[in-house]
Amino acid sequence: MDALDVMMEAYRTGYEGSISELIMQQETANAQMAQADVAQTQEEAEIGLTQGPPRSMVIPGAESITTENMDYPIDITTLDQKTGMVQDVIHDVQPGELVDTGRGVDVLETPSMPSLKTGGYVSSGVRERIEKMRCGGKMK
């Protein structure tokens, strides 16, 4: 789903939030899904990310996600099965939690980003992107 598709779907459904933010969420999800494993069977879906190295996984048609037996927190992104549009993003789901995702969604699981530690440095490219976001997308 590209930016135009996201805009059209947002208008069609009466979405009232930030279209730019919605497009950025969709682009992030698209990039993560392109590199994600896809659960092909119910057994693979149940095993999910409990085995193997931290990675991303798509679970088609998941009605709930459990992080039981996980060693690290994950982010859960739900996508409409018909349109592929991001419906919700749940950050930092801790091991041992159960999340009801609803019906008619595909789920993208990704390892949560570790918290930044104080006293470190951020690259100039990241600082420039942060400043651009503060200025409403325009550089000073």
Backbone torsions as a table, in degrees:
resi	resn	phi	psi	omega
1	MET	NA	121.4	-179.8
2	ASP	-95.2	-179.2	-174.8
3	ALA	-59.4	-40.7	179.9
4	LEU	-64.3	-42.7	177.2
5	ASP	-60.4	-41.4	179.6
6	VAL	-62.6	-46.0	179.2
7	MET	-61.2	-46.2	-178.5
8	MET	-62.4	-43.3	179.3
9	GLU	-66.8	-38.4	178.4
10	ALA	-63.1	-44.4	178.2
11	TYR	-66.4	-40.8	-179.5
12	ARG	-61.8	-37.9	-176.4
13	THR	-92.9	-1.0	178.9
14	GLY	76.0	26.6	179.9
15	TYR	-58.0	132.1	-175.3
16	GLU	-109.5	-0.6	-179.0
17	GLY	-85.4	-166.6	179.7
18	SER	-74.6	118.6	178.4
19	ILE	-66.0	-39.0	179.3
20	SER	-60.2	-44.2	179.1
21	GLU	-65.0	-39.8	178.1
22	LEU	-62.2	-42.2	178.4
23	ILE	-64.0	-42.7	179.2
24	MET	-63.6	-41.6	177.0
25	GLN	-60.4	-43.1	-178.0
26	GLN	-65.9	-43.2	179.4
27	GLU	-63.1	-40.2	177.3
28	THR	-62.9	-47.0	179.7
29	ALA	-62.2	-42.5	179.1
30	ASN	-59.9	-44.4	-179.1
31	ALA	-65.5	-41.5	179.6
32	GLN	-68.1	-39.0	-179.7
33	MET	-67.4	-32.1	-179.8
34	ALA	-63.3	-25.5	-178.1
35	GLN	-106.8	1.0	-173.2
36	ALA	-86.4	151.5	167.6
37	ASP	-72.7	152.4	176.7
38	VAL	-119.8	126.3	177.4
39	ALA	-68.1	117.6	-177.4
40	GLN	-91.7	-22.1	-177.7
41	THR	-131.5	166.5	176.4
42	GLN	-61.3	-38.8	179.6
43	GLU	-62.5	-44.6	177.5
44	GLU	-62.4	-38.2	178.5
45	ALA	-64.7	-40.6	-179.8
46	GLU	-69.4	-37.3	177.6
47	ILE	-71.2	-41.0	176.9
48	GLY	49.3	-127.0	-176.5
49	LEU	-98.1	15.2	-178.7
50	THR	-74.8	-18.0	179.9
51	GLN	-124.7	146.9	178.8
52	GLY	89.8	178.8	-178.1
53	PRO	-72.2	159.8	175.0
54	PRO	-57.2	130.7	-178.2
55	ARG	-161.2	178.7	177.2
56	SER	-98.1	149.5	178.5
57	MET	-145.5	139.1	174.2
58	VAL	-102.1	131.5	176.8
59	ILE	-118.9	102.5	-179.1
60	PRO	-65.4	136.0	173.4
61	GLY	63.7	26.9	-179.3
62	ALA	-73.8	131.5	177.0
63	GLU	-95.2	-19.9	175.1
64	SER	-155.5	157.9	178.8
65	ILE	-129.1	131.6	174.0
66	THR	-115.2	142.3	177.4
67	THR	-107.4	20.9	175.7
68	GLU	-60.5	139.6	180.0
69	ASN	69.1	13.7	176.8
70	MET	-87.4	152.9	179.8
71	ASP	-102.2	-5.6	-175.3
72	TYR	-150.6	157.1	178.2
73	PRO	-75.0	155.0	178.6
74	ILE	-130.2	162.2	169.3
75	ASP	-103.6	139.7	-180.0
76	ILE	-116.5	123.6	176.8
77	THR	-114.5	124.8	177.2
78	THR	-100.2	139.4	-177.4
79	LEU	-127.7	136.5	176.4
80	ASP	-62.6	130.6	-177.5
81	GLN	-66.6	-31.2	-178.1
82	LYS	-78.9	-44.9	-173.4
83	THR	-100.2	-22.7	-175.1
84	GLY	78.3	8.3	-176.7
85	MET	-80.2	139.6	177.7
86	VAL	-61.5	128.3	176.6
87	GLN	-101.8	-40.8	-176.1
88	ASP	-156.3	150.5	173.9
89	VAL	-128.0	123.4	179.0
90	ILE	-113.2	113.5	-175.5
91	HIS	-89.9	148.6	167.9
92	ASP	56.8	50.3	175.7
93	VAL	-76.5	118.8	-173.4
94	GLN	-80.4	156.2	175.9
95	PRO	-55.1	138.8	178.3
96	GLY	92.7	1.9	-179.0
97	GLU	-94.8	157.4	174.7
98	LEU	-121.7	127.4	-178.2
99	VAL	-120.0	122.9	175.3
100	ASP	-82.0	117.7	-177.1
101	THR	-97.2	-12.1	-179.2
102	GLY	89.7	-178.0	-179.2
103	ARG	-101.4	157.0	176.1
104	GLY	73.8	27.5	179.3
105	VAL	-128.5	151.6	166.8
106	ASP	-102.7	151.3	-176.4
107	VAL	-120.4	133.3	172.8
108	LEU	-108.3	118.3	176.0
109	GLU	-102.6	131.7	176.8
110	THR	-136.4	145.5	175.5
111	PRO	-59.4	137.7	177.1
112	SER	-67.0	145.7	176.5
113	MET	-70.2	134.4	178.1
114	PRO	-65.0	148.8	179.3
115	SER	-64.7	142.1	175.6
116	LEU	-70.2	142.9	178.5
117	LYS	-96.6	145.5	179.3
118	THR	-71.1	154.3	177.7
119	GLY	88.9	-2.0	179.7
120	GLY	-93.5	179.9	179.7
121	TYR	-118.0	150.2	177.7
122	VAL	-112.9	141.5	-178.3
123	SER	-61.8	156.2	-178.5
124	SER	-62.5	-33.6	178.3
125	GLY	-63.1	-40.9	178.0
126	VAL	-67.6	-42.6	178.5
127	ARG	-60.4	-39.4	178.9
128	GLU	-65.0	-40.6	178.4
129	ARG	-66.4	-37.9	177.7
130	ILE	-64.2	-45.0	179.9
131	GLU	-63.6	-38.8	178.3
132	LYS	-62.1	-41.5	178.7
133	MET	-64.2	-39.8	179.4
134	ARG	-63.1	-30.9	-177.6
135	CYS	-92.5	18.4	178.5
136	GLY	70.2	30.7	177.6
137	GLY	92.1	-0.5	-179.5
138	LYS	-114.6	137.9	176.6
139	MET	-80.9	146.6	177.5
140	LYS	-69.6	NA	NA
